[in-house]
Amino acid sequence: MAALRPGRKTLLPVLCRTFTGRGCQLAPERGTERRDVAPSRISRFCPPRKSCHDWIGPPDKYSNLRPVHFYIPENESPLEQKLRELRQETQEWNQQFWANQNLTFHKEKEEFIHSRLKAKGPGLRAESGQKATLNAEEMADFYKEFLSKNFRKHMCYNRDWYRRNFAITFFMGKVALDRIRKKLRLKQKKTSS
C-alpha cells in the first residue's frame, strides 16, 4: 500500500488537468472579441454574516442562473479550499456563458423579427395599432437557425460542463475521505489516551 502512495501523488495533477481542462475556450476568449458581451456582474444578494451554509441568491438578470454564495469555514483545509474555488470558478464560467448566450439570442431574435416584419410590408404595427408580431411557425425558423448556428458552441459548453462537474465530484470525494480520516485519527487518539 505504501508503494502506491507516490504514484497517487503523481496521478493527481494529471487527473486535475484532465477534469478541469479548458477544451473549447468559451467565456472569456469569445467574450473579449465581441462588443455585445453581457456584463459579468453577479447579484448583490448577500447572506447573513453569521450564516454557516451556502446560500442561493435570486436569478441573475442576464444569465437567468441563481448565483451561489459559498460559505468559507474558519478551519477550511487546503483540499476544501480547492473544491470551493473550483465550484466558484465553475459558477462564474456558467454565469458568463449563459449571460453572453442570452444576450446573443435576444439580439438575433429582435433582428430576425424586425427583418421579417419589414419584408412583409411597410407597417410594423398591426391593424389594431399594436406592435406586429410573427406567428409560431415563422419563429420556428429562427429557433432552428439559431440552434444550428450555435450547435458547436453548445457541444463545447456541454463537454466542458461535464469535465468541470466530474472534477468537482472527484474533489468532493477526496474531501469526504479526508474528513473520515480526520475523524478516525481523532477517535484513535481519544481511545489511546
C-alpha positions in Angstrom: 0.0 0.0 0.0 2.8 2.4 0.8 4.3 1.8 -2.7 1.1 3.1 -4.2 1.2 6.5 -2.4 3.9 8.1 -4.6 2.1 7.0 -7.7 -1.2 8.5 -6.4 0.5 11.9 -5.9 1.8 11.9 -9.5 -1.6 10.8 -10.8 -3.5 13.6 -9.0 -2.2 16.5 -11.1 -2.9 14.6 -14.3 -6.5 13.9 -13.2 -7.0 17.6 -12.1 -5.7 18.8 -15.5 -7.9 16.3 -17.4 -11.0 17.2 -15.4 -10.6 20.9 -15.4 -9.0 21.2 -18.9 -10.3 24.0 -21.0 -11.1 22.2 -24.2 -13.0 24.9 -26.1 -12.3 28.3 -24.6 -15.8 29.8 -24.2 -16.4 32.5 -21.8 -13.5 35.0 -21.6 -12.0 34.5 -25.1 -15.1 34.7 -27.1 -16.5 37.4 -24.9 -13.5 39.7 -25.3 -13.5 39.8 -29.0 -17.2 40.9 -29.2 -18.7 44.2 -28.4 -22.1 42.8 -27.3 -20.9 41.0 -24.2 -23.2 40.9 -21.2 -22.0 42.5 -18.1 -20.3 40.0 -15.8 -22.0 41.2 -12.6 -23.2 38.7 -10.1 -26.2 39.6 -7.9 -25.6 41.9 -4.9 -27.5 39.4 -2.7 -25.6 38.9 0.5 -26.4 36.2 3.1 -26.3 37.0 6.8 -22.8 37.3 8.3 -23.3 34.5 10.8 -24.5 32.0 8.3 -22.5 28.8 8.1 -24.1 27.4 4.9 -24.0 28.1 1.2 -26.8 30.5 0.1 -28.5 30.6 -3.3 -29.4 34.1 -4.5 -32.1 35.4 -6.8 -31.7 34.8 -10.6 -29.2 36.9 -12.4 -31.0 39.2 -14.8 -28.6 38.4 -17.7 -27.9 34.7 -17.3 -31.1 33.7 -15.5 -29.0 31.5 -13.2 -29.2 31.7 -9.5 -25.7 32.6 -8.0 -24.4 30.6 -5.1 -22.6 32.4 -2.2 -20.2 29.8 -0.8 -19.6 29.6 3.0 -15.9 29.7 3.9 -15.3 27.9 7.2 -12.6 29.2 9.5 -10.8 25.9 9.6 -11.0 25.2 5.8 -8.4 22.7 4.7 -6.4 23.2 1.5 -8.4 20.5 -0.2 -11.7 22.0 0.9 -10.5 25.4 -0.3 -9.6 23.9 -3.7 -13.0 22.4 -4.0 -14.7 25.7 -3.1 -12.6 27.6 -5.6 -13.3 25.1 -8.3 -17.1 25.4 -7.6 -16.8 29.2 -7.6 -14.9 29.2 -10.9 -17.4 26.9 -12.5 -20.3 29.1 -11.3 -18.6 32.2 -12.8 -17.9 30.4 -16.0 -21.6 29.3 -16.2 -22.9 32.8 -15.5 -20.7 34.3 -18.2 -21.5 31.7 -20.8 -25.3 32.0 -20.3 -25.3 35.8 -20.0 -23.5 36.0 -23.3 -25.7 33.3 -24.9 -28.9 35.0 -23.8 -27.7 38.4 -25.0 -26.9 37.0 -28.4 -30.2 35.1 -28.5 -32.3 38.2 -27.7 -30.3 40.4 -30.1 -30.6 38.0 -33.0 -34.3 37.3 -32.3 -35.1 41.0 -32.4 -33.1 41.4 -35.7 -35.0 38.4 -37.2 -38.4 39.7 -36.2 -37.6 43.2 -37.5 -36.3 41.9 -40.8 -39.3 39.5 -41.3 -41.8 42.2 -40.5 -40.0 44.7 -42.8 -40.2 42.1 -45.6 -43.9 41.6 -45.0 -44.8 45.2 -45.7 -44.4 48.8 -44.7 -46.2 48.7 -41.4 -44.6 47.5 -38.2 -47.9 47.8 -36.5 -51.0 45.6 -36.8 -54.4 46.9 -37.8 -55.4 47.3 -34.2 -52.4 49.6 -33.5 -50.4 47.1 -31.5 -46.9 46.1 -32.4 -47.0 43.4 -35.1 -45.6 40.0 -34.2 -44.7 36.8 -36.0 -46.6 33.6 -35.6 -45.2 30.4 -34.1 -44.3 28.8 -37.4 -42.3 31.9 -38.5 -40.5 32.0 -35.2 -39.7 28.2 -35.5 -37.4 29.2 -38.5 -35.4 31.5 -36.2 -35.2 28.9 -33.4 -34.0 26.2 -35.8 -31.4 28.5 -37.4 -30.2 29.8 -34.0 -29.7 26.3 -32.6 -28.0 25.1 -35.8 -25.6 28.1 -35.8 -24.7 27.6 -32.1 -24.5 23.8 -32.2 -20.7 23.6 -31.9 -20.7 26.2 -29.1 -23.2 24.2 -27.1 -21.3 21.0 -27.7 -18.1 22.6 -26.3 -20.1 24.0 -23.4 -21.6 20.6 -22.5 -18.2 18.9 -22.8 -16.6 21.5 -20.5 -19.5 21.4 -18.1 -19.2 17.6 -17.7 -15.4 17.9 -17.2 -15.9 20.6 -14.5 -18.6 18.6 -12.7 -16.6 15.4 -12.8 -13.7 17.4 -11.3 -16.0 18.8 -8.6 -17.3 15.3 -7.8 -13.8 14.0 -7.7 -12.7 16.6 -5.2 -15.9 16.2 -3.2 -15.0 12.5 -2.8 -11.5 13.5 -1.7 -12.8 15.9 0.8 -15.2 13.3 2.2 -12.4 10.8 2.5 -10.2 13.4 4.2 -12.9 14.2 6.7 -13.4 10.5 7.5 -9.6 10.0 8.0 -9.5 13.0 10.4 -12.4 11.6 12.4 -10.8 8.2 12.6 -7.5 9.7 13.8 -9.4 11.7 16.4 -11.1 8.6 17.6 -7.8 6.7 17.8 -6.2 9.5 19.8 -9.2 9.5 22.3 -9.1 5.7 22.7 -5.4 5.6 23.2 -5.4 8.3 25.9 
